[in-house]
Amino acid sequence: MKTRIGTWLSTLDTKRFLALMVGPGALALGVDAAISHFAGREMRNPAQLTPITYGVVACIALVAAAVPKLTAAHFRRALRWVGGAGLLVGLVGTAFHAHALWVILQGEPITLHALVNALAVAPPLFAPAGFAAIGALVWALGNPRVTINVQRRPVLASVPPLPPASFPARQAA
């Protein structure tokens, strides 16, 4: 028996289905950024709110864009905007994190020991790359030249194998 949601999901094309699945992932990435930016700390720069805001807005926009009533042109445009914004958030965030690492390293000779110590206290250098990766994926989904074909495999009924002949049969207790 199919549910209404299952029936609705089965009517979505692959790109809309993927957009529907990536939306909550963007939200989770924004929540992760919120935890790492504000857990036990105060806000140092208002730009720290950017990845959190992007996560929420991207989730809402991707879920809304997946609605089949939206035209293909509007769907592609929404994905291109959300994807481009994700790329921008990721690249700018990486620049902020690299700048913080550079400030920590300033005045010291750049050695492996100094770099390891600076990386231990600096914001994670490649964490914003998650936003850039989500952005690149969503941007590519919005490209009309990108097609994704999913073929369903037929369901085969499998019978569990019989135990070997040398295996003693269970006796009733």
ChimeraX commands (.cxc) that place a marker at each C-alpha (Angstrom):
marker #1 position 0.00,0.00,0.00 radius 0.5
marker #1 position 1.44,3.35,-1.01 radius 0.5
marker #1 position 1.15,6.42,1.12 radius 0.5
marker #1 position 0.32,9.85,-0.24 radius 0.5
marker #1 position 3.89,11.03,0.37 radius 0.5
marker #1 position 5.30,7.93,-1.30 radius 0.5
marker #1 position 3.07,8.49,-4.31 radius 0.5
marker #1 position 4.07,12.16,-4.44 radius 0.5
marker #1 position 7.77,11.28,-4.19 radius 0.5
marker #1 position 7.44,8.76,-7.00 radius 0.5
marker #1 position 6.15,11.52,-9.30 radius 0.5
marker #1 position 9.27,13.67,-8.83 radius 0.5
marker #1 position 11.99,13.58,-11.43 radius 0.5
marker #1 position 15.48,12.72,-10.23 radius 0.5
marker #1 position 16.77,16.28,-9.98 radius 0.5
marker #1 position 13.81,17.45,-7.93 radius 0.5
marker #1 position 14.13,14.41,-5.68 radius 0.5
marker #1 position 17.83,15.16,-5.14 radius 0.5
marker #1 position 17.05,18.81,-4.38 radius 0.5
marker #1 position 14.50,17.63,-1.82 radius 0.5
marker #1 position 17.14,15.41,-0.19 radius 0.5
marker #1 position 20.00,17.96,-0.26 radius 0.5
marker #1 position 17.90,20.69,1.39 radius 0.5
marker #1 position 17.96,19.16,4.88 radius 0.5
marker #1 position 21.67,18.45,4.40 radius 0.5
marker #1 position 22.29,22.16,3.89 radius 0.5
marker #1 position 20.29,22.85,7.05 radius 0.5
marker #1 position 22.38,20.32,8.99 radius 0.5
marker #1 position 25.55,21.99,7.72 radius 0.5
marker #1 position 24.21,25.36,8.91 radius 0.5
marker #1 position 23.41,23.90,12.36 radius 0.5
marker #1 position 26.92,22.47,12.53 radius 0.5
marker #1 position 28.34,25.91,11.71 radius 0.5
marker #1 position 26.15,27.44,14.42 radius 0.5
marker #1 position 27.48,24.99,16.99 radius 0.5
marker #1 position 31.11,25.52,16.03 radius 0.5
marker #1 position 30.77,29.31,15.80 radius 0.5
marker #1 position 28.79,29.93,18.98 radius 0.5
marker #1 position 29.04,27.00,21.41 radius 0.5
marker #1 position 30.56,28.57,24.50 radius 0.5
marker #1 position 31.76,31.64,22.59 radius 0.5
marker #1 position 30.51,35.07,21.79 radius 0.5
marker #1 position 30.13,36.38,18.27 radius 0.5
marker #1 position 33.31,38.08,17.08 radius 0.5
marker #1 position 32.15,39.02,13.62 radius 0.5
marker #1 position 28.59,39.29,12.22 radius 0.5
marker #1 position 29.80,37.35,9.17 radius 0.5
marker #1 position 29.68,34.26,11.39 radius 0.5
marker #1 position 25.91,34.29,10.89 radius 0.5
marker #1 position 26.28,33.84,7.12 radius 0.5
marker #1 position 26.67,30.03,6.97 radius 0.5
marker #1 position 23.84,29.59,9.46 radius 0.5
marker #1 position 21.55,31.83,7.45 radius 0.5
marker #1 position 22.57,30.11,4.23 radius 0.5
marker #1 position 21.76,26.68,5.69 radius 0.5
marker #1 position 18.23,27.72,6.65 radius 0.5
marker #1 position 17.51,29.63,3.43 radius 0.5
marker #1 position 19.01,26.90,1.22 radius 0.5
marker #1 position 16.91,24.23,2.91 radius 0.5
marker #1 position 13.70,26.20,2.45 radius 0.5
marker #1 position 14.57,27.14,-1.14 radius 0.5
marker #1 position 15.54,23.61,-2.19 radius 0.5
marker #1 position 12.46,22.01,-0.64 radius 0.5
marker #1 position 10.25,24.68,-2.24 radius 0.5
marker #1 position 11.98,24.28,-5.61 radius 0.5
marker #1 position 11.30,20.54,-5.58 radius 0.5
marker #1 position 7.55,21.10,-5.81 radius 0.5
marker #1 position 6.46,19.72,-9.20 radius 0.5
marker #1 position 4.18,22.70,-9.90 radius 0.5
marker #1 position 7.25,24.94,-10.31 radius 0.5
marker #1 position 8.27,25.28,-13.95 radius 0.5
marker #1 position 11.53,23.75,-15.12 radius 0.5
marker #1 position 13.01,27.20,-15.79 radius 0.5
marker #1 position 12.18,28.44,-12.29 radius 0.5
marker #1 position 13.52,25.20,-10.80 radius 0.5
marker #1 position 16.84,25.60,-12.63 radius 0.5
marker #1 position 17.08,29.27,-11.69 radius 0.5
marker #1 position 16.43,28.51,-8.01 radius 0.5
marker #1 position 19.08,25.79,-7.99 radius 0.5
marker #1 position 21.61,28.03,-9.72 radius 0.5
marker #1 position 21.04,30.82,-7.15 radius 0.5
marker #1 position 21.22,28.46,-4.16 radius 0.5
marker #1 position 24.26,26.71,-5.61 radius 0.5
marker #1 position 26.09,29.93,-6.44 radius 0.5
marker #1 position 25.40,31.29,-2.97 radius 0.5
marker #1 position 26.74,28.08,-1.42 radius 0.5
marker #1 position 29.92,28.33,-3.46 radius 0.5
marker #1 position 30.33,31.94,-2.38 radius 0.5
marker #1 position 29.69,31.16,1.30 radius 0.5
marker #1 position 32.22,28.32,1.16 radius 0.5
marker #1 position 34.94,30.29,-0.58 radius 0.5
marker #1 position 34.55,33.41,1.58 radius 0.5
marker #1 position 34.42,31.25,4.71 radius 0.5
marker #1 position 37.63,29.50,3.68 radius 0.5
marker #1 position 39.25,32.91,3.20 radius 0.5
marker #1 position 38.12,34.01,6.70 radius 0.5
marker #1 position 39.46,30.81,8.24 radius 0.5
marker #1 position 42.75,31.10,6.32 radius 0.5
marker #1 position 43.10,34.71,7.49 radius 0.5
marker #1 position 42.59,33.65,11.12 radius 0.5
marker #1 position 45.27,30.97,10.68 radius 0.5
marker #1 position 47.60,33.54,9.13 radius 0.5
marker #1 position 47.08,35.93,12.06 radius 0.5
marker #1 position 47.95,33.15,14.52 radius 0.5
marker #1 position 51.11,32.32,12.56 radius 0.5
marker #1 position 52.20,35.95,12.23 radius 0.5
marker #1 position 55.48,36.76,13.94 radius 0.5
marker #1 position 56.62,33.14,14.13 radius 0.5
marker #1 position 58.85,31.29,11.74 radius 0.5
marker #1 position 56.71,28.97,9.65 radius 0.5
marker #1 position 57.73,25.51,10.74 radius 0.5
marker #1 position 55.81,22.28,10.95 radius 0.5
marker #1 position 55.62,22.64,14.74 radius 0.5
marker #1 position 54.24,26.20,14.50 radius 0.5
marker #1 position 51.75,25.15,11.82 radius 0.5
marker #1 position 50.48,22.20,13.89 radius 0.5
marker #1 position 50.06,24.44,16.96 radius 0.5
marker #1 position 48.26,27.12,14.93 radius 0.5
marker #1 position 45.94,24.58,13.30 radius 0.5
marker #1 position 45.00,23.29,16.76 radius 0.5
marker #1 position 43.58,26.66,17.83 radius 0.5
marker #1 position 42.56,28.22,14.51 radius 0.5
marker #1 position 39.13,27.76,12.96 radius 0.5
marker #1 position 39.05,24.62,10.81 radius 0.5
marker #1 position 40.55,25.59,7.49 radius 0.5
marker #1 position 38.51,23.30,5.25 radius 0.5
marker #1 position 35.19,23.29,7.13 radius 0.5
marker #1 position 33.66,25.96,4.87 radius 0.5
marker #1 position 34.46,23.73,1.90 radius 0.5
marker #1 position 31.35,21.75,2.83 radius 0.5
marker #1 position 29.25,24.75,1.84 radius 0.5
marker #1 position 31.21,25.08,-1.40 radius 0.5
marker #1 position 30.69,21.37,-2.12 radius 0.5
marker #1 position 26.93,21.57,-1.49 radius 0.5
marker #1 position 26.85,24.72,-3.62 radius 0.5
marker #1 position 28.70,23.07,-6.49 radius 0.5
marker #1 position 26.40,20.05,-6.36 radius 0.5
marker #1 position 23.24,22.16,-6.34 radius 0.5
marker #1 position 24.59,24.46,-9.06 radius 0.5
marker #1 position 25.33,21.42,-11.25 radius 0.5
marker #1 position 21.81,20.07,-10.63 radius 0.5
marker #1 position 20.49,23.37,-11.98 radius 0.5
marker #1 position 22.37,22.95,-15.24 radius 0.5
marker #1 position 19.99,21.88,-18.02 radius 0.5
marker #1 position 22.78,19.94,-19.74 radius 0.5
marker #1 position 23.27,17.69,-16.70 radius 0.5
marker #1 position 20.99,14.69,-16.84 radius 0.5
marker #1 position 20.65,11.99,-14.26 radius 0.5
marker #1 position 19.07,8.72,-15.26 radius 0.5
marker #1 position 18.19,6.23,-12.60 radius 0.5
marker #1 position 17.21,2.75,-13.62 radius 0.5
marker #1 position 15.35,0.64,-11.13 radius 0.5
marker #1 position 16.53,-2.90,-10.79 radius 0.5
marker #1 position 13.93,-5.63,-10.76 radius 0.5
marker #1 position 13.34,-7.06,-7.33 radius 0.5
marker #1 position 14.49,-10.63,-7.15 radius 0.5
marker #1 position 13.11,-12.91,-4.51 radius 0.5
marker #1 position 15.95,-14.64,-2.77 radius 0.5
marker #1 position 15.64,-17.82,-0.80 radius 0.5
marker #1 position 18.09,-18.29,2.05 radius 0.5
marker #1 position 20.54,-21.10,1.33 radius 0.5
marker #1 position 20.01,-24.47,2.94 radius 0.5
marker #1 position 22.50,-25.52,5.64 radius 0.5
marker #1 position 25.21,-27.92,4.52 radius 0.5
marker #1 position 24.39,-31.62,4.71 radius 0.5
marker #1 position 26.97,-32.16,7.45 radius 0.5
marker #1 position 25.26,-29.55,9.66 radius 0.5
marker #1 position 23.25,-31.32,12.39 radius 0.5
marker #1 position 19.53,-30.60,12.30 radius 0.5
marker #1 position 17.93,-28.99,15.34 radius 0.5
marker #1 position 15.94,-31.24,17.50 radius 0.5
marker #1 position 12.73,-30.15,19.13 radius 0.5
marker #1 position 13.19,-29.40,22.81 radius 0.5
marker link #1:1,2 radius 0.2
marker link #1:2,3 radius 0.2
marker link #1:3,4 radius 0.2
marker link #1:4,5 radius 0.2
marker link #1:5,6 radius 0.2
marker link #1:6,7 radius 0.2
marker link #1:7,8 radius 0.2
marker link #1:8,9 radius 0.2
marker link #1:9,10 radius 0.2
marker link #1:10,11 radius 0.2
marker link #1:11,12 radius 0.2
marker link #1:12,13 radius 0.2
marker link #1:13,14 radius 0.2
marker link #1:14,15 radius 0.2
marker link #1:15,16 radius 0.2
marker link #1:16,17 radius 0.2
marker link #1:17,18 radius 0.2
marker link #1:18,19 radius 0.2
marker link #1:19,20 radius 0.2
marker link #1:20,21 radius 0.2
marker link #1:21,22 radius 0.2
marker link #1:22,23 radius 0.2
marker link #1:23,24 radius 0.2
marker link #1:24,25 radius 0.2
marker link #1:25,26 radius 0.2
marker link #1:26,27 radius 0.2
marker link #1:27,28 radius 0.2
marker link #1:28,29 radius 0.2
marker link #1:29,30 radius 0.2
marker link #1:30,31 radius 0.2
marker link #1:31,32 radius 0.2
marker link #1:32,33 radius 0.2
marker link #1:33,34 radius 0.2
marker link #1:34,35 radius 0.2
marker link #1:35,36 radius 0.2
marker link #1:36,37 radius 0.2
marker link #1:37,38 radius 0.2
marker link #1:38,39 radius 0.2
marker link #1:39,40 radius 0.2
marker link #1:40,41 radius 0.2
marker link #1:41,42 radius 0.2
marker link #1:42,43 radius 0.2
marker link #1:43,44 radius 0.2
marker link #1:44,45 radius 0.2
marker link #1:45,46 radius 0.2
marker link #1:46,47 radius 0.2
marker link #1:47,48 radius 0.2
marker link #1:48,49 radius 0.2
marker link #1:49,50 radius 0.2
marker link #1:50,51 radius 0.2
marker link #1:51,52 radius 0.2
marker link #1:52,53 radius 0.2
marker link #1:53,54 radius 0.2
marker link #1:54,55 radius 0.2
marker link #1:55,56 radius 0.2
marker link #1:56,57 radius 0.2
marker link #1:57,58 radius 0.2
marker link #1:58,59 radius 0.2
marker link #1:59,60 radius 0.2
marker link #1:60,61 radius 0.2
marker link #1:61,62 radius 0.2
marker link #1:62,63 radius 0.2
marker link #1:63,64 radius 0.2
marker link #1:64,65 radius 0.2
marker link #1:65,66 radius 0.2
marker link #1:66,67 radius 0.2
marker link #1:67,68 radius 0.2
marker link #1:68,69 radius 0.2
marker link #1:69,70 radius 0.2
marker link #1:70,71 radius 0.2
marker link #1:71,72 radius 0.2
marker link #1:72,73 radius 0.2
marker link #1:73,74 radius 0.2
marker link #1:74,75 radius 0.2
marker link #1:75,76 radius 0.2
marker link #1:76,77 radius 0.2
marker link #1:77,78 radius 0.2
marker link #1:78,79 radius 0.2
marker link #1:79,80 radius 0.2
marker link #1:80,81 radius 0.2
marker link #1:81,82 radius 0.2
marker link #1:82,83 radius 0.2
marker link #1:83,84 radius 0.2
marker link #1:84,85 radius 0.2
marker link #1:85,86 radius 0.2
marker link #1:86,87 radius 0.2
marker link #1:87,88 radius 0.2
marker link #1:88,89 radius 0.2
marker link #1:89,90 radius 0.2
marker link #1:90,91 radius 0.2
marker link #1:91,92 radius 0.2
marker link #1:92,93 radius 0.2
marker link #1:93,94 radius 0.2
marker link #1:94,95 radius 0.2
marker link #1:95,96 radius 0.2
marker link #1:96,97 radius 0.2
marker link #1:97,98 radius 0.2
marker link #1:98,99 radius 0.2
marker link #1:99,100 radius 0.2
marker link #1:100,101 radius 0.2
marker link #1:101,102 radius 0.2
marker link #1:102,103 radius 0.2
marker link #1:103,104 radius 0.2
marker link #1:104,105 radius 0.2
marker link #1:105,106 radius 0.2
marker link #1:106,107 radius 0.2
marker link #1:107,108 radius 0.2
marker link #1:108,109 radius 0.2
marker link #1:109,110 radius 0.2
marker link #1:110,111 radius 0.2
marker link #1:111,112 radius 0.2
marker link #1:112,113 radius 0.2
marker link #1:113,114 radius 0.2
marker link #1:114,115 radius 0.2
marker link #1:115,116 radius 0.2
marker link #1:116,117 radius 0.2
marker link #1:117,118 radius 0.2
marker link #1:118,119 radius 0.2
marker link #1:119,120 radius 0.2
marker link #1:120,121 radius 0.2
marker link #1:121,122 radius 0.2
marker link #1:122,123 radius 0.2
marker link #1:123,124 radius 0.2
marker link #1:124,125 radius 0.2
marker link #1:125,126 radius 0.2
marker link #1:126,127 radius 0.2
marker link #1:127,128 radius 0.2
marker link #1:128,129 radius 0.2
marker link #1:129,130 radius 0.2
marker link #1:130,131 radius 0.2
marker link #1:131,132 radius 0.2
marker link #1:132,133 radius 0.2
marker link #1:133,134 radius 0.2
marker link #1:134,135 radius 0.2
marker link #1:135,136 radius 0.2
marker link #1:136,137 radius 0.2
marker link #1:137,138 radius 0.2
marker link #1:138,139 radius 0.2
marker link #1:139,140 radius 0.2
marker link #1:140,141 radius 0.2
marker link #1:141,142 radius 0.2
marker link #1:142,143 radius 0.2
marker link #1:143,144 radius 0.2
marker link #1:144,145 radius 0.2
marker link #1:145,146 radius 0.2
marker link #1:146,147 radius 0.2
marker link #1:147,148 radius 0.2
marker link #1:148,149 radius 0.2
marker link #1:149,150 radius 0.2
marker link #1:150,151 radius 0.2
marker link #1:151,152 radius 0.2
marker link #1:152,153 radius 0.2
marker link #1:153,154 radius 0.2
marker link #1:154,155 radius 0.2
marker link #1:155,156 radius 0.2
marker link #1:156,157 radius 0.2
marker link #1:157,158 radius 0.2
marker link #1:158,159 radius 0.2
marker link #1:159,160 radius 0.2
marker link #1:160,161 radius 0.2
marker link #1:161,162 radius 0.2
marker link #1:162,163 radius 0.2
marker link #1:163,164 radius 0.2
marker link #1:164,165 radius 0.2
marker link #1:165,166 radius 0.2
marker link #1:166,167 radius 0.2
marker link #1:167,168 radius 0.2
marker link #1:168,169 radius 0.2
marker link #1:169,170 radius 0.2
marker link #1:170,171 radius 0.2
marker link #1:171,172 radius 0.2
marker link #1:172,173 radius 0.2
view
